[in-house]
Amino acid sequence: MKLDQNELKTIHGGEISFSVILGIGSIVSFVIGLIDGFVHPKACE
């Protein structure tokens, strides 16, 4: 059985979209920076 182009475009197969990966990565990066800011505070000069 062969699928045509329209049927191939509708198959997602459980993939994670690129925007979800970027969103999770940015949240993780923000939380790490927030924790690092509390652990290693910089004094104002």
Phi, psi and omega in degrees: 000126179252143178259143176275178186299320181295321179290325178293326180288337182274351180276126179249326173063031176076020180286154176265130183290155184296326181292327178293319178296317178296320179296314180295319179297320180290323178294316179297317179296320179295316181295319178297317178295323179294314179296318179296326178294326177282325183283321181237074182287144178263133179278139177286136181255000000 
